[in-house]
Amino acid sequence: MQFINLKAQYERIKDKLDAEMIKTISEGTYIMGKRILDLEARLAEYVGRKYCVTCSNGTDALTMPLMAYGIGEGDAVFVPSFTFFASAEVISLQKATPVFVDVDETYNMDVESLKNAIKAVVAEGKLKPKAIIAVDLFGQPARFDLICEVAKEYNLIVIEDGAQGFGGTLNGKKACSFGDVSTTSFFPAKPLGCYGDGGAIFTDDEELAIKLRSIRVHGSNPKDKYDNVTIGLNARLDTIQTPVLNCKLDIFDDELIKRQWAADLYNEKLKGLVETPVVAENATSSWAQYTIRLDSAEKRAKVMAGMKELGIPTMIYYPTPMHEQTAFKVNPCVNCGCEKSELYSKTVMSLPMHPYLTEEEINEVVEAFKKSL
Ligand SMILES: Cc1ncc(COP(=O)(O)O)c(C=O)c1O
């Protein structure tokens, strides 16, 4: 069994995708061009934002807004401790300081912990609170309704790390439409993945979109490409990824229905046996991961080993919270007590999740889980 079955998805879109790939190659535009602009318009419309700037990956998608806002040394950026390394790495890369915040039972940023962290930084007076990077972990948007209220009070920039969130919703609004700027990743395993690395940034702020487009190409002047107005990156999305993303977008909403069906079935069959995922009432998840929680690290190790023996792949996202990462131990970051992040890192495990799971396969996963337990 596959943890994520990308081959089944390819079989579904193969005829159209193969033809579109050949067409794209034969057109001879490999960098940028109309196909990128058309894809950006389609993605912006899909999430409900005015502007989309595609880019090289989900990490650069986070780095570029930090650069555009001039976030750097002496600035505090609040980020959950329970996330993928890149969510916090980009802050240190800009020489700003990540301030780790705990998560709640949805695995997303805990708003009370965020408030405490901001207050502590303000009281200490060493760093300037500047921004919040809230993550849509496992596919569910963070509580942006509440996070944006806190941000307003302290005049902070809100960045949505929607690398895993694309396709999720909160209060009827799509992921990648929250805060001042949102980002996503098209890494192949993501809900909307390409065939290589890729990412996108979304905003309603025209000035920011212009800056991001400039940073994407070495800080170039949009009117004169050999006049560089700022320090930037080489962070474009390859044009060859446009047919991949377009063909996958054509079937994306149907895939979301299938992911929800698989999650519902897992929920039903695992009820009472283990902590199943908690999705807030006003939210939907794109089910980038289906993550359950055991009572202890020992039990998790036993269950994962047992399932492996029965041929069922499982993964741990994420085994080490950010504030315990070796790279961040040397970082003078404020630790506001991330108890849940520590507990979840020791006890979570993710089960196979993709739109092409059959009822038989889900039964097989659940039976293997029960036996291993
Ligand atoms: C939450 C989160 N943020 C950022 C990233 C970085 O995306 P990429 O791998 O495309 O650079 C990822 C990718 O795994 C992620 O899961």
The ligand as an ORCA input file, in Angstrom:
! r2SCAN-3c Opt
* xyz 0 1
  C       3.851     23.734      6.850
  C       4.882     23.811      5.767
  N       5.465     24.993      5.503
  C       6.376     25.118      4.530
  C       6.756     24.050      3.746
  C       7.804     24.232      2.719
  O       7.394     23.890      1.423
  P       8.443     23.374      0.343
  O       8.847     21.995      0.688
  O       7.687     23.451     -0.951
  O       9.590     24.329      0.350
  C       6.159     22.798      3.971
  C       6.544     21.631      3.169
  O       6.597     20.514      3.585
  C       5.207     22.675      5.019
  O       4.607     21.506      5.276
*
